[in-house]
Amino acid sequence: MDEQSKRDINKGKKFVIFGFITIGILFLVYSRYQNPELLTPDVIESVQRIAYGFYIALIASFGIIAMGMYRYHKGKVENKGKDLSTIIALVTWNSKSRKIFVSTFIIYGVFFSLVSGTLIYQPEVSFSIHYGAIIPSGFIAPCCGELGYMPKIIIYLTEHIGLQIIPLNLVLQIIVSYLVGLNASIAISAYTISRKGRGASTIGAAAGLFIACPTCAGTFMSIFIGTASGIALSIALTQLQTLFIAISIPILIITPYIMAKKLRNKDGSCKINSESK
């Protein structure tokens, strides 16, 4: 391993770890300001400023994590080792895989927004009439809620379309969308190899694509439920959605390594050229 790639890998790991630790600390610190009994009008103004700082720090943390992932990925590609992490990096480094990743990341992110309630569409409700909202407008609600659910960002885009950004859902949306994009790009590469008869598992590739939609199960279930029961199911799914998606993250992390085994030659090298288009 050359020194530059080794430094990139080590710094990448540190950036990713630092970013996630910072996000955890942000959630814990902000939860201290969620007791409504202690919030006087003067304190509310201070908490409002802290809420703005919360999102600035959260965005900065995402930036650090993204930088770390890029440096780690780049270091693995340049090192060209024979471990599974390097196989994953090599498979997803070419332009075709990057396009698949970006497309899947965006499409799944939008889908996640709809399922999680981040993107809200209520054709039967007029926001200006029912909520007294100015269209368009937005604000941060600094209090009060459980750990990870505050501060919320509420945005009214039109009379019937809006955004409700919850910190925990935002973090999960970015993490899961990234993992889904990664799974999809590897699975499609594995499927391409399997069609060429070079030893990759078609079943493994298909499984990767299926796992790449952890929010689909509840959505598809609701299609087969009647109207009255569907409302109750919708409420239950909304409450359990965050937990369900969080549980799916370990599966999304493990699956690329399973598929990477199918993309490794007997000598440990990758079956796909990282420079291929």
C-alpha positions in Angstrom: 0.0 0.0 0.0 1.5 3.3 -1.0 1.7 6.1 1.5 -0.8 8.5 -0.2 -3.6 5.9 -0.5 -2.9 4.8 3.0 -3.3 8.4 4.3 -6.5 8.8 2.2 -8.0 5.7 3.7 -7.1 6.6 7.3 -8.2 10.2 7.0 -11.4 9.1 5.3 -12.2 6.8 8.2 -11.5 9.5 10.7 -13.7 12.0 8.9 -16.6 9.6 8.7 -16.4 8.7 12.4 -16.0 12.3 13.4 -19.0 13.3 11.4 -21.3 10.7 12.9 -20.1 11.4 16.4 -20.8 15.1 15.9 -24.3 14.3 14.7 -24.9 12.1 17.8 -23.6 14.9 20.1 -25.9 17.4 18.3 -29.0 15.3 19.0 -28.1 14.7 22.7 -27.2 18.4 23.3 -30.4 19.7 21.6 -32.6 17.3 23.6 -31.7 19.2 26.7 -33.8 22.1 25.4 -37.0 20.1 25.0 -38.7 20.7 28.4 -41.7 22.9 27.7 -42.1 23.8 31.4 -38.7 25.6 31.4 -39.2 27.5 28.2 -40.1 31.1 28.9 -40.5 33.6 26.0 -36.9 34.8 26.4 -35.6 31.2 26.5 -37.6 30.4 23.3 -35.7 33.0 21.4 -32.4 31.5 22.5 -33.5 28.0 21.6 -34.6 29.3 18.2 -31.0 30.5 17.6 -29.7 27.2 18.8 -32.0 25.4 16.3 -30.5 27.4 13.4 -27.0 26.5 14.7 -28.1 22.8 15.0 -28.9 22.6 11.2 -25.7 24.5 10.2 -23.7 22.0 12.3 -25.7 19.1 10.9 -25.0 20.1 7.3 -21.4 20.6 8.1 -21.3 17.1 9.6 -22.8 15.6 6.4 -20.1 17.5 4.4 -17.3 16.0 6.6 -18.8 12.5 6.2 -19.1 12.9 2.4 -15.5 14.1 2.2 -14.4 11.1 4.3 -16.3 8.6 2.2 -14.7 10.1 -1.0 -11.2 9.9 0.4 -11.7 6.4 1.7 -13.2 5.3 -1.6 -10.4 6.9 -3.6 -7.7 5.5 -1.4 -9.1 2.0 -1.8 -9.3 2.3 -5.6 -5.7 3.6 -5.9 -4.4 0.9 -3.5 -6.0 -1.9 -5.6 -5.9 -4.4 -2.8 -7.8 -7.7 -2.7 -10.1 -7.2 0.3 -13.9 -6.9 -0.2 -13.9 -3.2 0.6 -11.5 -2.6 -2.3 -13.7 -4.8 -4.6 -16.7 -2.6 -3.7 -14.7 0.6 -4.3 -13.5 -0.7 -7.7 -16.9 -1.8 -8.8 -18.5 1.5 -8.0 -15.7 3.8 -9.2 -16.5 3.7 -13.0 -18.7 6.3 -14.7 -21.6 3.8 -15.3 -21.8 2.8 -11.6 -21.6 6.4 -10.5 -24.6 7.3 -12.8 -26.5 4.4 -11.4 -25.6 5.4 -7.8 -26.6 9.1 -8.3 -29.9 8.2 -10.1 -30.9 5.7 -7.4 -29.8 8.0 -4.6 -32.1 10.8 -5.9 -35.1 8.6 -6.9 -35.0 6.7 -3.6 -34.5 9.9 -1.7 -37.7 11.3 -3.2 -39.6 8.0 -2.5 -38.3 8.0 1.1 -39.5 11.6 1.5 -43.0 10.6 0.5 -43.1 7.5 2.7 -41.6 9.1 5.8 -43.8 12.2 5.6 -41.0 14.6 4.8 -42.7 15.6 1.5 -46.3 16.2 2.2 -49.1 16.4 -0.4 -52.6 17.1 1.0 -55.0 17.9 -1.9 -58.0 18.1 0.5 -56.3 20.7 2.7 -55.5 24.3 2.0 -52.5 25.3 4.1 -53.4 29.0 4.1 -56.9 28.4 5.3 -56.4 25.5 7.7 -53.0 26.5 9.2 -53.0 30.2 8.4 -49.8 29.8 6.5 -48.3 32.3 4.1 -47.6 30.6 0.7 -44.7 30.2 0.1 -43.0 30.3 3.6 -41.0 28.3 6.0 -39.8 28.3 9.6 -38.0 26.2 12.2 -40.1 24.8 15.1 -37.5 24.6 18.0 -39.7 22.8 20.6 -40.8 20.3 21.8 -40.4 16.6 21.0 -38.5 13.4 21.5 -34.8 12.9 20.9 -34.0 13.2 17.2 -37.4 14.7 16.2 -36.6 18.3 17.0 -36.0 21.0 15.7 -38.4 20.6 12.8 -38.2 22.6 9.6 -41.7 23.3 8.2 -42.0 24.6 4.6 -45.1 25.5 2.7 -44.4 25.3 -1.0 -47.9 25.6 -2.4 -51.4 25.4 -0.9 -51.2 21.6 -0.9 -47.5 20.7 -1.0 -45.1 21.2 1.8 -42.0 19.8 3.6 -41.7 18.6 7.2 -38.0 18.0 7.8 -37.3 16.0 11.0 -33.6 15.6 11.9 -33.6 11.9 12.5 -35.5 11.2 9.3 -33.2 13.4 7.4 -30.1 11.5 8.7 -31.8 8.2 7.9 -32.8 9.4 4.5 -29.3 10.3 3.5 -27.7 7.2 5.0 -30.3 4.7 3.6 -30.4 6.5 0.2 -26.6 6.2 0.0 -26.7 2.5 0.9 -29.5 1.9 -1.5 -27.5 3.6 -4.3 -24.4 1.6 -3.4 -26.4 -1.7 -3.4 -28.1 -0.9 -6.7 -24.8 -0.1 -8.5 -23.1 -3.2 -7.2 -26.1 -5.4 -7.9 -26.4 -4.2 -11.5 -22.7 -4.8 -12.0 -23.1 -8.3 -10.5 -26.1 -9.0 -12.8 -24.1 -7.8 -15.8 -21.3 -10.2 -15.0 -23.7 -13.1 -14.4 -25.2 -12.6 -17.8 -21.8 -12.9 -19.3 -21.3 -16.2 -17.5 -18.3 -15.1 -15.5 -19.4 -16.6 -12.2 -21.4 -13.9 -10.4 -24.6 -15.0 -8.7 -27.8 -13.8 -10.4 -29.8 -14.6 -7.3 -27.4 -12.6 -5.2 -27.7 -9.6 -7.5 -31.5 -9.8 -7.5 -31.5 -10.0 -3.7 -29.4 -6.9 -3.6 -31.9 -5.0 -5.8 -34.8 -6.2 -3.6 -33.1 -5.2 -0.3 -32.4 -1.8 -1.8 -36.0 -0.8 -1.0 -36.4 -1.1 2.8 -39.5 1.2 2.8 -41.4 -0.7 0.1 -42.9 -3.4 2.2 -45.3 -1.2 4.2 -46.2 0.8 1.1 -47.1 -2.4 -0.9 -49.0 -3.8 2.1 -51.3 -0.8 2.2 -52.4 -1.4 -1.4 -54.2 -4.6 -0.3 -56.0 -3.1 2.7 -59.5 -1.5 2.7 -60.0 2.2 3.3 -60.9 2.1 7.0 -58.2 -0.4 7.8 -55.8 1.5 5.5 -56.0 4.6 7.6 -55.1 2.7 10.8 -52.3 0.9 8.9 -51.0 4.2 7.6 -50.8 5.6 11.2 -49.1 2.5 12.4 -46.6 2.5 9.5 -45.8 6.1 10.1 -45.0 5.4 13.8 -42.9 2.3 12.9 -41.3 3.6 9.7 -38.2 5.1 11.3 -37.5 2.0 13.4 -38.1 -0.3 10.5 -35.7 1.6 8.2 -33.1 1.8 11.0 -33.2 -2.0 11.4 -32.7 -2.3 7.6 -29.4 -0.4 7.7 -27.3 -3.4 8.8 -28.7 -5.5 6.0 -27.9 -2.7 3.5 -24.3 -2.6 4.8 -23.8 -6.4 4.7 -25.3 -7.0 1.3 -22.5 -5.2 -0.7 -19.9 -7.5 0.9 -21.9 -10.6 0.0 -22.2 -9.4 -3.6 -18.5 -8.3 -3.7 -17.5 -12.0 -3.1 -19.2 -12.8 -6.4 -17.2 -10.1 -8.2 -13.8 -11.3 -7.0 -11.6 -13.6 -9.1 -9.8 -16.6 -7.6 -6.6 -14.5 -7.1 -8.6 -11.9 -5.2 -8.7 -9.3 -7.9 -11.9 -7.6 -9.1 -13.7 -8.9 -12.2 -14.6 -5.4 -13.2 -12.2 -2.8 -14.4 -12.7 0.4 -12.4 -11.9 2.5 -15.5 -14.6 0.9 -17.6 -17.4 3.1 -18.9 
